[in-house]
Amino acid sequence: MRKILLVLALCAPTVLLAQQDIHLSQFWNAPLQYNPATAGIFYGNFRMSATHRIQWGSLSDPYVTTAASIDLPLLSDLTGNDLFGVGLNVYQDEAGNSAFKTLKGNLSLNYGKSFDATESHFISAGFAVGYGQRTIDYSNLNWGRQWNITDFDQGLPTFESSSAAASVDYLDMTGGLHYFYSDHQAWQMHAGLALGHLNRPEVGFYGGEKLLRKYIFTWQAEYHSHKDRVAVSPKLFYMRQGDLVTAVFGAEFDFLLSEAGKILGKTKEVTFETGVFYRWKDSFYPMMGVNLGGYTISVTYDITLSSLTDQNKALGGPEIFLSYKGGYKRGLKERHSNDRFDRIH
Protein backbone atom coordinates (compact mmCIF):
# COMPACT_ATOMS: atom_id res chain seq x y z
CA MET A 1 0.00 0.00 0.00
CA ARG A 2 2.83 2.34 0.86
CA LYS A 3 4.42 1.82 -2.55
CA ILE A 4 1.11 2.56 -4.27
CA LEU A 5 0.76 5.83 -2.36
CA LEU A 6 4.31 6.77 -3.24
CA VAL A 7 3.68 6.15 -6.96
CA LEU A 8 0.52 8.26 -6.81
CA ALA A 9 2.41 11.07 -5.07
CA LEU A 10 5.07 11.04 -7.78
CA CYS A 11 2.54 10.99 -10.60
CA ALA A 12 0.48 13.83 -9.14
CA PRO A 13 3.05 16.55 -9.90
CA THR A 14 3.09 15.47 -13.56
CA VAL A 15 -0.68 15.92 -13.76
CA LEU A 16 -0.61 19.21 -11.88
CA LEU A 17 2.12 20.55 -14.16
CA ALA A 18 -0.47 20.62 -16.91
CA GLN A 19 -1.84 23.71 -15.17
CA GLN A 20 0.89 25.04 -12.89
CA ASP A 21 3.95 26.70 -14.44
CA ILE A 22 7.50 26.25 -13.24
CA HIS A 23 8.72 27.93 -10.10
CA LEU A 24 12.37 28.67 -9.36
CA SER A 25 13.83 28.96 -5.88
CA GLN A 26 15.93 31.98 -6.85
CA PHE A 27 12.99 33.92 -8.25
CA TRP A 28 14.77 37.27 -7.72
CA ASN A 29 17.51 36.12 -10.10
CA ALA A 30 15.05 35.20 -12.88
CA PRO A 31 12.78 38.27 -13.13
CA LEU A 32 11.97 37.82 -16.84
CA GLN A 33 10.52 34.37 -16.16
CA TYR A 34 7.74 36.06 -14.18
CA ASN A 35 7.33 39.70 -15.25
CA PRO A 36 8.14 41.31 -18.63
CA ALA A 37 8.17 44.75 -16.96
CA THR A 38 11.62 43.91 -15.52
CA ALA A 39 13.38 43.86 -18.91
CA GLY A 40 16.31 46.29 -18.74
CA ILE A 41 15.86 47.00 -15.01
CA PHE A 42 19.44 46.38 -13.86
CA TYR A 43 22.84 48.09 -13.71
CA GLY A 44 24.85 47.46 -16.88
CA ASN A 45 24.74 47.37 -20.69
CA PHE A 46 23.25 43.88 -20.98
CA ARG A 47 22.46 40.94 -18.72
CA MET A 48 22.72 37.21 -19.45
CA SER A 49 21.71 34.50 -16.99
CA ALA A 50 21.03 30.77 -16.73
CA THR A 51 19.39 28.61 -14.06
CA HIS A 52 19.43 24.82 -13.63
CA ARG A 53 17.15 23.12 -11.12
CA ILE A 54 16.77 19.42 -10.14
CA GLN A 55 13.93 18.03 -7.97
CA TRP A 56 12.89 14.66 -6.54
CA GLY A 57 16.03 12.85 -7.70
CA SER A 58 15.98 10.74 -4.52
CA LEU A 59 12.51 9.36 -5.35
CA SER A 60 12.29 8.89 -9.11
CA ASP A 61 13.68 10.12 -12.40
CA PRO A 62 14.45 13.73 -11.49
CA TYR A 63 12.32 16.71 -12.47
CA VAL A 64 14.71 19.02 -14.32
CA THR A 65 14.22 22.70 -15.21
CA THR A 66 16.68 24.76 -17.25
CA ALA A 67 16.08 28.44 -17.94
CA ALA A 68 18.07 31.20 -19.64
CA SER A 69 17.53 34.87 -20.47
CA ILE A 70 19.14 37.96 -21.95
CA ASP A 71 17.89 41.55 -21.69
CA LEU A 72 19.16 45.08 -22.19
CA PRO A 73 18.06 48.72 -22.19
CA LEU A 74 17.75 50.39 -25.61
CA LEU A 75 17.70 53.90 -27.06
CA SER A 76 19.00 55.53 -23.88
CA ASP A 77 20.12 58.57 -25.89
CA LEU A 78 16.52 59.14 -27.00
CA THR A 79 14.57 58.18 -23.89
CA GLY A 80 16.52 60.38 -21.45
CA ASN A 81 15.53 59.49 -17.90
CA ASP A 82 12.98 57.00 -19.22
CA LEU A 83 13.85 53.50 -20.39
CA PHE A 84 12.98 51.13 -23.18
CA GLY A 85 13.98 47.52 -22.51
CA VAL A 86 13.86 44.29 -24.48
CA GLY A 87 14.42 40.75 -23.29
CA LEU A 88 14.31 37.13 -24.37
CA ASN A 89 13.85 34.22 -21.97
CA VAL A 90 13.49 30.49 -22.60
CA TYR A 91 13.05 27.45 -20.40
CA GLN A 92 12.67 23.70 -20.65
CA ASP A 93 11.01 21.65 -17.95
CA GLU A 94 11.01 17.83 -17.87
CA ALA A 95 8.89 16.05 -15.29
CA GLY A 96 9.78 12.57 -14.08
CA ASN A 97 9.59 9.25 -15.93
CA SER A 98 6.68 10.40 -18.13
CA ALA A 99 9.17 12.64 -19.97
CA PHE A 100 6.50 15.34 -19.89
CA LYS A 101 8.34 18.33 -21.36
CA THR A 102 7.52 21.98 -21.72
CA LEU A 103 9.70 24.16 -23.95
CA LYS A 104 8.84 27.84 -24.06
CA GLY A 105 10.35 31.13 -25.23
CA ASN A 106 9.15 34.70 -24.55
CA LEU A 107 10.02 38.02 -26.15
CA SER A 108 9.49 40.89 -23.68
CA LEU A 109 9.13 44.61 -24.40
CA ASN A 110 9.21 47.10 -21.56
CA TYR A 111 8.83 50.86 -21.21
CA GLY A 112 9.72 52.60 -17.96
CA LYS A 113 9.29 56.21 -16.87
CA SER A 114 11.08 58.21 -14.20
CA PHE A 115 8.80 60.54 -12.24
CA ASP A 116 11.32 62.85 -10.56
CA ALA A 117 14.62 64.56 -11.35
CA THR A 118 16.57 62.36 -8.92
CA GLU A 119 15.15 59.19 -10.52
CA SER A 120 14.11 57.86 -7.13
CA HIS A 121 10.73 56.64 -8.37
CA PHE A 122 10.49 54.57 -11.55
CA ILE A 123 7.48 52.70 -12.99
CA SER A 124 7.54 50.38 -15.98
CA ALA A 125 4.96 48.41 -17.97
CA GLY A 126 5.86 45.36 -20.02
CA PHE A 127 4.30 42.86 -22.39
CA ALA A 128 5.57 39.45 -23.50
CA VAL A 129 4.47 37.15 -26.30
CA GLY A 130 5.69 33.58 -26.21
CA TYR A 131 5.68 30.31 -28.10
CA GLY A 132 5.39 27.04 -26.19
CA GLN A 133 5.47 23.33 -26.94
CA ARG A 134 4.47 20.42 -24.69
CA THR A 135 5.35 16.80 -25.34
CA ILE A 136 4.88 13.53 -23.48
CA ASP A 137 6.18 9.97 -23.88
CA TYR A 138 3.25 7.63 -23.19
CA SER A 139 5.38 4.49 -23.54
CA ASN A 140 6.75 5.02 -20.04
CA LEU A 141 3.22 5.16 -18.61
CA ASN A 142 1.76 2.02 -20.21
CA TRP A 143 1.13 0.34 -16.84
CA GLY A 144 -1.23 3.03 -15.59
CA ARG A 145 -4.22 2.42 -17.87
CA GLN A 146 -4.46 -1.38 -17.46
CA TRP A 147 -4.99 -1.54 -13.71
CA ASN A 148 -8.48 -1.38 -12.31
CA ILE A 149 -9.28 -1.09 -8.61
CA THR A 150 -8.25 -4.66 -7.72
CA ASP A 151 -6.20 -6.31 -10.45
CA PHE A 152 -4.66 -6.16 -13.92
CA ASP A 153 -7.19 -5.94 -16.78
CA GLN A 154 -5.91 -6.43 -20.36
CA GLY A 155 -9.24 -5.17 -21.66
CA LEU A 156 -8.51 -1.61 -20.53
CA PRO A 157 -6.87 0.67 -23.12
CA THR A 158 -3.16 1.44 -22.94
CA PHE A 159 -1.58 4.78 -23.68
CA GLU A 160 -0.38 3.47 -27.03
CA SER A 161 -3.99 2.86 -28.06
CA SER A 162 -5.07 6.26 -26.81
CA SER A 163 -6.00 8.96 -29.33
CA ALA A 164 -4.17 11.63 -27.32
CA ALA A 165 -1.59 13.75 -29.15
CA ALA A 166 2.07 13.43 -28.19
CA SER A 167 2.72 17.16 -28.52
CA VAL A 168 0.89 20.47 -28.60
CA ASP A 169 2.03 23.97 -29.64
CA TYR A 170 0.61 27.24 -28.38
CA LEU A 171 1.03 31.02 -28.24
CA ASP A 172 1.01 32.75 -24.88
CA MET A 173 0.81 36.36 -23.64
CA THR A 174 1.82 38.01 -20.37
CA GLY A 175 1.52 41.58 -19.06
CA GLY A 176 3.16 43.21 -16.06
CA LEU A 177 3.90 46.33 -14.03
CA HIS A 178 7.01 47.09 -11.98
CA TYR A 179 7.83 49.82 -9.45
CA PHE A 180 11.34 50.76 -8.37
CA TYR A 181 12.42 53.11 -5.59
CA SER A 182 15.87 54.16 -4.41
CA ASP A 183 17.20 56.98 -2.25
CA HIS A 184 20.62 56.28 -3.88
CA GLN A 185 22.19 56.14 -0.44
CA ALA A 186 20.98 53.22 1.66
CA TRP A 187 17.45 52.13 0.67
CA GLN A 188 16.08 50.43 -2.41
CA MET A 189 12.85 48.57 -3.25
CA HIS A 190 11.32 46.62 -6.13
CA ALA A 191 7.66 45.56 -6.43
CA GLY A 192 5.95 43.88 -9.37
CA LEU A 193 2.59 42.58 -10.53
CA ALA A 194 2.11 40.29 -13.53
CA LEU A 195 -0.77 38.46 -15.18
CA GLY A 196 0.23 35.40 -17.16
CA HIS A 197 -1.69 33.46 -19.84
CA LEU A 198 -3.79 36.48 -20.80
CA ASN A 199 -5.14 34.64 -23.83
CA ARG A 200 -5.60 31.31 -21.97
CA PRO A 201 -3.92 29.10 -24.61
CA GLU A 202 -5.16 25.56 -25.21
CA VAL A 203 -2.51 23.05 -24.09
CA GLY A 204 -4.35 19.74 -23.53
CA PHE A 205 -3.15 16.63 -25.34
CA TYR A 206 -6.78 15.54 -25.61
CA GLY A 207 -7.95 19.03 -26.61
CA GLY A 208 -10.14 21.47 -24.72
CA GLU A 209 -7.80 22.13 -21.78
CA LYS A 210 -6.78 25.78 -21.42
CA LEU A 211 -4.14 27.23 -19.17
CA LEU A 212 -5.52 29.05 -16.16
CA ARG A 213 -4.50 32.66 -15.76
CA LYS A 214 -1.54 33.19 -13.46
CA TYR A 215 -1.26 36.01 -10.92
CA ILE A 216 2.20 36.94 -9.65
CA PHE A 217 3.37 39.42 -7.03
CA THR A 218 7.04 40.01 -6.19
CA TRP A 219 8.62 42.33 -3.66
CA GLN A 220 12.10 42.91 -2.36
CA ALA A 221 13.82 45.67 -0.43
CA GLU A 222 17.41 46.40 0.50
CA TYR A 223 19.11 48.35 3.22
CA HIS A 224 22.85 48.86 2.92
CA SER A 225 25.06 49.88 5.84
CA HIS A 226 28.11 51.57 4.34
CA LYS A 227 29.84 51.60 7.70
CA ASP A 228 29.49 47.86 8.21
CA ARG A 229 29.73 47.02 4.46
CA VAL A 230 26.67 44.77 4.85
CA ALA A 231 23.31 44.79 3.08
CA VAL A 232 20.12 42.98 4.09
CA SER A 233 17.45 42.22 1.49
CA PRO A 234 14.08 40.68 2.47
CA LYS A 235 12.17 39.12 -0.45
CA LEU A 236 8.64 37.89 -1.15
CA PHE A 237 7.13 35.88 -4.02
CA TYR A 238 3.48 34.92 -4.53
CA MET A 239 2.01 33.05 -7.51
CA ARG A 240 -1.56 31.79 -7.86
CA GLN A 241 -2.87 29.70 -10.73
CA GLY A 242 -6.35 28.37 -10.07
CA ASP A 243 -6.27 26.60 -6.71
CA LEU A 244 -2.48 26.15 -6.83
CA VAL A 245 -0.50 28.66 -4.79
CA THR A 246 3.25 29.14 -4.41
CA ALA A 247 4.38 31.55 -1.68
CA VAL A 248 8.00 32.19 -0.71
CA PHE A 249 9.57 34.61 1.75
CA GLY A 250 13.01 35.03 3.25
CA ALA A 251 16.04 37.29 3.40
CA GLU A 252 19.46 37.62 1.79
CA PHE A 253 22.56 39.12 3.41
CA ASP A 254 25.35 40.64 1.28
CA PHE A 255 28.86 41.26 2.56
CA LEU A 256 30.95 43.74 0.54
CA LEU A 257 34.51 42.38 0.37
CA SER A 258 35.89 44.80 -2.21
CA GLU A 259 34.54 48.04 -3.72
CA ALA A 260 34.69 48.70 -7.45
CA GLY A 261 37.22 51.22 -8.75
CA LYS A 262 35.32 54.38 -9.61
CA ILE A 263 37.83 55.80 -12.11
CA LEU A 264 39.76 53.09 -13.94
CA GLY A 265 37.41 50.24 -13.11
CA LYS A 266 40.32 47.82 -12.66
CA THR A 267 39.37 46.97 -9.09
CA LYS A 268 36.28 44.77 -9.26
CA GLU A 269 33.41 44.70 -6.81
CA VAL A 270 33.37 41.47 -4.80
CA THR A 271 30.45 40.45 -2.58
CA PHE A 272 29.53 37.29 -0.70
CA GLU A 273 25.82 36.48 -0.36
CA THR A 274 23.96 34.14 1.95
CA GLY A 275 20.35 33.75 3.02
CA VAL A 276 17.49 31.44 3.85
CA PHE A 277 13.99 31.16 2.37
CA TYR A 278 10.76 29.29 3.13
CA ARG A 279 8.31 28.01 0.52
CA TRP A 280 4.93 27.82 2.25
CA LYS A 281 3.94 24.27 3.26
CA ASP A 282 6.63 22.79 1.03
CA SER A 283 10.26 23.43 1.89
CA PHE A 284 12.93 25.79 3.12
CA TYR A 285 16.25 26.38 1.41
CA PRO A 286 19.57 28.02 2.26
CA MET A 287 21.26 30.17 -0.37
CA MET A 288 24.92 31.06 -0.97
CA GLY A 289 26.53 33.09 -3.74
CA VAL A 290 29.47 35.19 -4.91
CA ASN A 291 29.61 38.28 -7.15
CA LEU A 292 32.85 39.23 -8.91
CA GLY A 293 32.47 42.35 -11.03
CA GLY A 294 29.66 41.54 -13.42
CA TYR A 295 29.81 37.78 -12.76
CA THR A 296 27.48 36.03 -10.31
CA ILE A 297 27.11 32.44 -9.18
CA SER A 298 24.68 31.34 -6.48
CA VAL A 299 23.30 28.03 -5.26
CA THR A 300 20.24 26.97 -3.25
CA TYR A 301 19.19 23.55 -1.95
CA ASP A 302 15.57 22.68 -1.14
CA ILE A 303 14.94 20.77 2.08
CA THR A 304 11.47 19.24 1.92
CA LEU A 305 8.97 19.87 4.72
CA SER A 306 5.85 18.48 3.03
CA SER A 307 4.23 15.03 3.29
CA LEU A 308 7.00 13.59 1.09
CA THR A 309 9.63 14.22 3.76
CA ASP A 310 9.57 10.63 5.06
CA GLN A 311 9.99 9.26 1.55
CA ASN A 312 12.79 11.47 0.25
CA LYS A 313 14.56 11.99 3.61
CA ALA A 314 13.93 15.77 3.27
CA LEU A 315 16.09 15.90 0.14
CA GLY A 316 14.43 18.19 -2.40
CA GLY A 317 17.05 19.28 -4.87
CA PRO A 318 19.68 21.86 -5.88
CA GLU A 319 19.36 24.98 -8.04
CA ILE A 320 22.35 26.80 -9.51
CA PHE A 321 22.31 30.28 -11.05
CA LEU A 322 24.91 31.93 -13.30
CA SER A 323 24.83 35.50 -14.57
CA TYR A 324 26.94 38.11 -16.36
CA LYS A 325 26.26 41.84 -16.64
CA GLY A 326 28.18 43.58 -19.41
CA GLY A 327 29.58 47.01 -18.56
CA TYR A 328 29.04 46.56 -14.82
CA LYS A 329 30.93 49.25 -12.83
CA ARG A 330 33.71 49.91 -15.32
CA GLY A 331 34.68 53.24 -13.85
CA LEU A 332 34.79 56.14 -16.32
CA LYS A 333 34.43 53.65 -19.19
CA GLU A 334 30.72 53.29 -18.40
CA ARG A 335 28.47 54.36 -21.25
CA HIS A 336 25.02 53.58 -19.92
CA SER A 337 22.55 55.66 -17.94
CA ASN A 338 20.81 52.98 -15.84
CA ASP A 339 23.20 53.08 -12.88
CA ARG A 340 20.09 54.22 -10.92
CA PHE A 341 19.36 50.47 -10.54
CA ASP A 342 22.67 49.83 -8.77
CA ARG A 343 22.33 47.84 -5.53
CA ILE A 344 24.17 50.65 -3.67
CA HIS A 345 27.21 48.57 -2.76
Summary of the structure (lengths in Angstrom):
residues: 345
radius of gyration: 22.2
end to end distance: 55.7
largest distance: 77.6
contacts: 1137
relative contact order: 0.17
helix: 14%
strand: 51%
